[in-house]
Amino acid sequence: MSALNPTMTIRRQMRESNGGANGSIEDWLSRTGLPDPDRIADALPHRLSGGQRQRVLIAMAMMARPKVLIADEPTTALDVTMQAQILDLLRDLAREQQTAILFVTHDLSVAASLADRVLVLYAGRIVEMGRIQDVIQNAAHPYSAGLLAARFDLDSDRQRPLPTLPPERRPTINTENACAYATRCPIVQPDCTAIRPRLEPASVHGGVVA
């Protein structure tokens, strides 16, 4: 809600943002799955639901045909069907307009459906980087492996508790000279709390791991 001007219609905001030069406003709204795009375009933001406002902003960003698009959790308020539609649209934009997309997400399954490469962060540091399918199939860092183990799908054993990451133990270590993940890591070694790990080639895939 804070990203849209409450006093302006959606049409006016999209026209002002992009100059109206990159196709029909109604067409872009329709491509993001919004029903009755004429009504949406002439509505004020408070007349729309949260999911509708989210799709309006996605349409507004894509209408600009950017060279680089930073998408920070763009599908969180959408149902699974609409999420798939938005991901398809982002893929089309990347291919048709040669747009590079930096996709920020906590869901590696979503990343796998869109990204070519993945960069896994923990406490603001890179812990693993590589081709998305390589990392998913052969995660080299225990944090990456923990994220993947916590995924749930229709083939999951419903009798097995879903794995979770252990809580951080306090007090925390001085992470300037240690691995930030050491207090939660199942394979922690003495050096982990004394040496800040460097990114090195991963033995199980062609990327790098801390």
N, C-alpha and C positions, 0 to 999 in steps of 0.2 A: 504493500500500500504506500510505503514511504517513497517508492521510486516513481510514482505517478503523481502528476499535478491534480489535486482534487477539484480544481475549478475549470479544467479543460476536458473536452470530450476526447475519447481515444483517437478519433480521426485527426483531430487538430494536433494532438501530441505526436502521432506518427508522422504527419506531414511536416511538422516543425522539426522533428528529429532528423528526417531523411530527405526533406525537400520534395517528397513525392515523386522522385525520379526513377525509382526502381520497381515499377510495377504497381498494380492496384493494391490499395490498402485492404480491401475486402478479400482479395486473393491470398494475401499473406496471412490474414487472420484465419481464413478457411484452411490453409495448409497446416496450421497448428492445431486443427481439430475443433475450432470454435464454431458452434452452430449459429445460424442466423448472423453472419458477419456484418450485414448492414446495420442491424440493431446494435451489435457490440460496438461498431465504429462510432455510432452517434450517442453512446452512453457515457455517463460520467463514471469514474473508477468505483465509487461507492455502490454503484448499481450491479457490480460484478462480484462473483465469488473469488476466493483466494486463488483457486486453480485457474480461473479465467484470467485474472490479472497476471498470473505467472505466464500464461501462454501469450498474452498481449505483449509482455516484455520480451519474450523469446522472438515473437514475430517482428517487433521493433528492432531488435539487434540484428536479426538476419536480413531484414529489409535493407539495411545499410551496406550489405555485401562486404563485410570487413575482410581484410587480409588475415587478421588474427582475431579469434573469438575466444574470450575467457569465459567458460561456462562453469560456474560454481554451484554444484548441486542443483542443476536446472530442472530436475524431474522429481524432486522430493514431495511435492504436494499433489502429484498426479497419480492416477490409478495405473495398474500395470499395462493395460491396453494403450492408454494415452502416452505412457512413458515410452513404450515401444515405438509409437508413431513419432514422437519428438526425436528419439534417437535416429530413426530412419531419416527424418528431415535434416538433422545435423550432418549425417553421413552424406546426404545428397548435396548439401551446401558445400561441404569440404571438397567433394569431387567436382561439382559443376563450377563453383566459383574459385577453386583453388585456395580455399580458406583453411588456415591452420587452426585447429581447435585445441586449447588447453582445457581439459575436462577435469574438474576437481570433484572427487567423490569418495565416499567411504566404502562403496560397494564395488568390489573387484569384478563381480559378474557384469555389472553395468559397464565398467571400463572395458571388459573383454569384448563387449558387443560393439564398441565404437573405436577404441584406441589401437594404434599400431605399436606404441611403446608405453611402458608404465614406469612411473617413478614413485616408489613407496617411501613415505616420510614417517618418522616417529620423533616426537618432541622437536619438530622443526628441522630434523636432519634427514638426509637421504640415507636409507639403509639398504635399498636395492633398486636396481634400474636395469631394464632390458626389454626385449620384445615381449608383448603382453602374453602371448601363448606360451612362451618359454618360461616366464615367471610363474604362471598359473600351473603349469605341468611339473615344474621343478623348482619350487621356491627355495632359495638358498639361505635366506635370513629367517630366524625363528619368528619374528614378528609377521613377516609376509605369510609364513606357513600358518600362524595362528589366525590371521584374517581369513585365509582360505578355508581352514577347518571349521570356522564359525558360520560358513554359508549354509543355508537351508534350501533344499529343492525337493521335488516330488519323489526322488529316489532315495532320500535320506531315511535312515532307520528311525522311525518315530518313537521307538522304545529307548533309544540312546539319548541321554541328555546332550543338548547342544554345547559344544566346547566353548569356554569363555577364557579370556585372558585373566591371569591372576591379578589381584589388586597390587598396587605399588606399595612396597614396604617403606615405612618411615623410620628414621629420617632419610631423605633421599641423599644419594651420593653427589659429590661435586662433578657434575656432568661435563665440565670444561676439560677434565683430565680422565674421563671414563666413558664407557658406553651408556647412553641414556636409558637403554632398555635392560640394563643389568639387573635391576631390582625386580624384574618380572620374568626374566628369561629362564626357561627350563633347562638350558644347557650352559649356564653361567660358569665362567672359569675365573681364577684369581686375577688374571691380567685384565679382565673386563672392567674391574673397578679401579684400575690404576692407569690404563692406557686408552686414549680415545681412538677408536678404530678408524682406519683409513679405507677408502673405497678401493677394492682390488678386483681383478678378474674373477668371476664366479666359475667354479669348476664344473657346475652342472648345466650352465647355459652361457650364451655369448655376451651377457651383460656384466654388471659389476655389483658387488655386495660389500657391506661394511663388516 
